[in-house]
Amino acid sequence: MTPEEFGDLLVIAWEELRKTDWHWFSYHFFNGPRPFAVSIMEACASINSRATGMGTSLLRELLSIGGLNRHQPHYEQLIQKLAEILVIERIVTSDWPAGTTFEHEPSSFPGGPRPELLVTFPGGRLVVEVKTPSMLNHIRQRHGNGTQLTYRGVLSPDHARKTVGQDGLTLPRDYPVRDFLIDADRKFAGFRDGNTASLLVVVWDDFIYEPISILVNERSGLLTPNSFERDEKGEARTYPNVDAVVALRHMNYFIAGSRDEPFGDRESAMDFGDARALPNVFFDVSDVSRIPAHLLEQLRAYPYDDVGLQMMAEYNIQDMVFWL
């Protein structure tokens, strides 16, 4: 980011924040700006370098979310918008061939549903949807309760509550993941042809075993024949318009950055990490081979069942977790 780009984006940020009034991130932009605000502007400038004006539009959208003092739903919307910026920056700066173009929130027909991004490159297209669950209440429960069910089918919630007693029980966040798959499948349908690949990116926090367990556990996994989500025929619901899902472990960096806390293994909230950082995972839904290999590498995504990942507990399916 050049000094000119920095100055232009900072002025835009100040203008938007003044219009929005109370905003969760005002402190970061009006004081310094703080590293958190700088990292956001750097990501937006990086997007602009490949897709003129897209990063600026995303910054405006981010800073327009506010107006109510300490309104938690606004904070969670901001985390979701940061996830969108993070993923779009990774995608547009990947190793695309000359002539590649990027379109934010495209529509396959007038008034149709709009996924996050359409990449058009010589020989093909890629359509991308980015999803981030509302996690704050779940995080509080996970930290406060003694036991966690990571997917449905191990025990019924009532049986589990009797088993754990007074220690408290955290239930899985499986409904949002189900809804993400359904919505992505719907949005991708209009773009689906033999020339267009599709990718759903779900941004989670460090507890990456949660989406892994929800998606591929043998009892009820959403991407298995035993899925708890059934169609009108009573069969496991499938998502034919989704080629692959990538789950990113990154939400915790957004939260730490917004709190002005140190990161430990990252330079900033928008730092995606280098080759030594803990990896992300991908799941084959319809045909992951349609996703360009350079993009999976750019997202640092490995197969969820990669032998190397299985050596780390957080990349394995967990039935129940007992917190000490």
C-alpha positions, 0 to 999 in steps of 0.5 A, spaced: 500 500 500 503 506 497 502 512 502 497 515 497 493 509 497 493 509 505 491 516 505 485 515 500 482 509 504 483 513 511 479 519 508 474 514 506 474 511 512 473 517 516 468 519 512 464 513 512 465 512 520 462 520 521 456 518 517 455 511 521 456 515 528 457 509 533 461 504 530 465 498 533 471 500 530 471 507 530 477 507 535 482 503 531 481 508 525 481 515 529 487 513 533 493 512 529 490 509 526 491 502 530 494 496 527 487 493 526 485 499 522 491 499 518 491 491 516 484 492 514 486 498 509 492 494 506 487 488 505 482 493 501 488 496 497 491 489 495 484 487 492 484 494 489 490 492 485 487 486 482 480 489 481 479 496 481 475 499 486 472 493 489 476 494 496 474 501 497 467 498 496 468 493 501 471 498 506 465 502 505 460 496 506 464 494 513 464 501 516 457 503 514 455 497 519 453 501 526 449 506 529 447 503 535 452 503 541 455 496 543 450 492 538 452 485 538 449 483 532 453 489 528 459 486 531 458 479 528 456 482 521 463 486 522 466 479 523 462 476 517 464 482 512 472 482 515 471 474 513 469 476 506 474 481 505 480 476 507 477 471 502 476 475 496 483 478 497 486 471 497 482 469 491 484 475 487 491 475 489 492 468 487 496 466 481 491 467 475 493 467 468 493 474 464 486 476 462 482 474 469 477 479 471 473 479 478 466 481 479 463 482 486 456 480 488 455 478 481 448 475 478 446 470 473 440 473 471 436 480 473 434 480 480 437 473 482 441 471 488 448 474 488 454 470 491 460 473 493 465 473 487 465 471 480 472 469 477 472 469 469 479 466 467 481 464 460 478 457 459 473 457 465 470 461 471 469 460 478 464 462 483 465 463 490 460 464 496 463 466 503 460 464 510 461 466 517 457 463 523 454 468 528 459 465 534 459 469 540 454 466 544 457 459 542 464 461 544 461 464 551 458 457 552 464 453 549 468 457 554 463 456 560 460 449 559 464 443 561 462 438 556 461 439 548 457 435 543 460 437 536 455 433 532 448 430 533 447 423 534 452 421 539 447 422 545 440 426 545 441 433 548 437 431 554 441 424 555 447 429 554 445 434 559 443 428 564 450 425 563 454 432 564 449 434 570 451 441 572 457 442 568 453 445 562 452 442 555 454 446 549 451 444 543 453 443 535 453 449 531 450 444 525 444 448 523 448 454 520 453 450 516 447 446 513 444 453 511 450 455 508 450 449 504 443 450 502 444 457 500 450 456 496 447 451 492 442 455 491 446 461 489 451 457 485 445 454 481 444 460 476 452 459 474 452 452 474 455 449 467 460 445 464 465 451 465 464 454 472 467 451 478 464 453 485 467 454 492 463 455 499 468 458 504 466 457 511 470 462 516 471 459 523 475 460 529 481 455 532 476 450 533 476 447 526 474 440 529 467 443 529 466 444 522 470 438 520 465 433 525 459 437 523 460 435 515 463 428 515 462 424 522 459 418 520 453 418 524 450 425 521 455 428 517 452 433 512 456 431 506 455 423 508 449 418 506 447 419 513 446 426 513 441 429 518 438 433 513 434 429 508 430 431 502 422 430 500 424 423 499 427 422 505 434 421 502 440 425 504 440 432 501 446 433 496 449 439 494 450 438 486 452 446 485 457 446 490 464 443 488 468 444 494 467 447 501 474 450 504 473 451 512 478 457 515 480 457 522 481 465 522 475 468 526 479 469 532 484 473 529 479 478 527 476 478 534 483 479 537 484 485 532 478 488 534 480 488 542 487 491 540 490 484 543 497 481 541 496 475 536 502 471 537 503 467 530 500 473 526 502 480 524 495 482 524 488 481 524 488 480 516 495 476 516 493 469 513 499 466 515 505 463 512 507 456 510 508 454 517 502 456 520 496 451 522 493 449 515 485 450 513 481 444 510 477 442 504 472 438 503 470 434 496 462 435 495 461 435 488 468 435 484 474 439 488 478 437 482 474 443 478 477 448 483 484 451 481 490 448 485 493 454 486 487 457 489 487 451 494 494 453 495 493 460 496 488 458 501 493 453 505 487 448 504 489 441 505 484 435 505 480 434 511 483 427 512 490 428 510 494 423 514 499 429 516 493 433 519 490 427 523 496 427 527 493 433 530 487 432 535 483 439 532 483 436 525 480 429 527 472 428 528 470 429 535 464 425 538 464 429 545 469 434 548 470 434 556 473 441 558 477 441 564 
